[in-house]
Amino acid sequence: MKTCYFLLFLILILWGGNAFYQCDEIPHIYAMVDIAHEFTFYFDGRFGNAYLRPIGGQDARCWASLSNADLENINLLVIPQGATPCPYTPSDIRKVVSYVREGGGLLMIGNYGIPKGEQEFMLNALAKMFQVEFIGEKPKGKLRLERNPIVGEGVEVQGNANCLLSFKAGRWLPIVVDENGYPVVAVREFGKGRV
């Protein structure tokens, strides 16, 4: 259940930016979850039922390649990623980068692991396009919320993470860090969108 709260927290971070500081209500979130690269039961519709529908949002699932997905009416693309050997094709990557650059929100959930016989963590092929990388180092100690203009001050972070983030470039804002200050959750603007 703690993981569920953590995911809702991530969604609110993604949509808690300047565009919504002027609104009096929570924006409608129309999400598409990529389950073609890795199917998880949590994202078979329960994600939307638990979090998006109660606040007026909807969710759909992408069972095919992202490059063929219709993202026209989607304002949040969720990519849950575990240790899957399924690669992101160059056309998938171009589609997602273009989607974010034009104003879409992207939530990547990295569950670092390299399947036997594989050379790299597949989600990093996409993450690197946004100048970030998931690394296999485990966070140390208790996670904490960094003071930031998006979420403000928080009391406690529930849930856990199994890897750290490494920023390659760009203006990343760490949101959740481990006890040593290494980032676990971060956000950045990218074109008109947010990752």
N, C-alpha and C positions, 0 to 999 in steps of 0.2 A: 504494500500500500504506500510505503514511503516513496517508492519509485514513481507512483502515480502523481503524488503531490509535486515531485521534482519536475515531471513533464509539464504539468500545468504552469508551474513557475516559469519554465523555459518559454512557453507560449506567451505568457504575459510579458516577459522581457522583450520578446521579439516584437510585440505590438505595443509596447509602452513608450514609444518614441514621441518626438515632437509633434507629429501629425495628430496625435491623440491627446495631447495636453490641453487642447482647446475644446475637446468634446466633453459633454456631460454624461455620456453613456459609453459602455463598453462596445467597441466596434464589432460588427458581425465578422466572424472568421469562417472562411470557406476554404477548407484544407483538403489537400490530396496527399495521401500517404503512399509512398512507394513501397509496395510489398513484392515487387518482381525480383528485386535483388536478394531479399531475404524475407520470408514469411514469418511473422510472429503473431500469435493469437491475440495479443494485446491490441494489435492494429487491424483487426478484422472487422472493426466497427465499434468495438467497445470504447475505444479512445474518443470517438465522436460522441457516443451516447453519454459518456461520463463527464466530458468537459465542454464540448462545443455546443451541443444542443441546449443545455441549460442556460447558456448565455446568448442563445440566438444564432449559433453557427451550425455548419453542416460539414460532413466529411465524406470523402470518396476515396477509393483505392485505385492505384495504378498497378495493374497486373502485367502490363506489357512494358516495352522499352520506354524510357522517359522521353526519348526523342520523338515518339509518336503521341505522347500524352497531350490532351487539350488542356492547357493551363490558362486559357483566356479568362475564365471566371473564378480562378483560384487566387487567393491572396496569401496563402501559406502552403508551402511544399514541405512535407515532413519526410526525412530520410532516416529511418531507423537502421542501424547497421551493426551487425555482429560479425562474427568470424565466418564470413561467407566467401567462397571462391568466385563468386559471380562478378565480373569486372564491369565498370562503367565504360561504355563505348565513347569514342570521341564525339559522336553525335549527341549522346546523352549529356555529356559535359557541356557542349556548346549550347544546348537547349536550356539547361539549368542556369548557366551563367547569363545568358540573354534574358531569361525570365527575371532573375534578381536585378540585373542592370536596369530593366524597364519598370521596376517598382515592386516586385514580388518579395515575399518573406521566405527565407529558407531556414529550416531547423534541421541540423545534422546531429544525430545522436550517435556518438562513437562508442562502440563497445569493443575495444581493441583486442584483436586476436588474428593470428595468421594461420590459416589452415595448412595442414601438412602438404608439402610440395609447392606451396605458393611462396613468392618472394616478398610480397608487401601487403599491407593492410589496404584493401580495395577502396575504401571510402576516401583515402588520402589522394587518389587521383582527382577526385572532385574538390576536396578540401584545399588542395594546393592552389587551385585556381583563385581562391579567396585569400591566399597568403597565410594559411594556417595548416597545421598538421597535427594529427592525433599521434601521440607517442606512447609506447608500451610501458612507460614508467607509472607505477601506482602512486596515487596521491598519499601523502603522509598525514596521519592524525585526523582530526575533525575538520570537516569542511566549514567554511565561513563565508558569509556574504560580504563582499567589499562595498564600501560606501560608494554610491554612484548616482548620477542624475536620473537614471531610468527607474530604478526600484526604490531608491532612497536608502534609508537605514532598515535593516532587518534584524530580527532577534536571533533566528536560528535557521539553519539549512537542514532539512530532513532528506534522507536518501544517501546514496553513496555513488561513487564513480570508480571506474577501473583504469582510467588513463588520464594523462595530462595533455594540455595543448601547448604547441610550440608555434609562436607567431613568426612568420618569415618577413612580413612587411605589413603595411597598412596600419590604420588607426584602430586597433582592437581595444575594447574596453573590458577588462576582466570583471566578471560579475560574482563568480564563486571561485574561491581559491582554497588550497590545502593549508595546513598549519605553517608551511614554509613560504607561503605566498605564491605558489605556482598555480597557474590558471587551470580550472576544470570546466568552467562555463564562461563564455565571452560573447560579445556582440560587436558588430561593426556595420557601418553604412557601406553600401557598395552600389554605385550608380544611384538610382532612385530607390533601391530596395535595401534590405537589411538581412544579414546572416547572423 
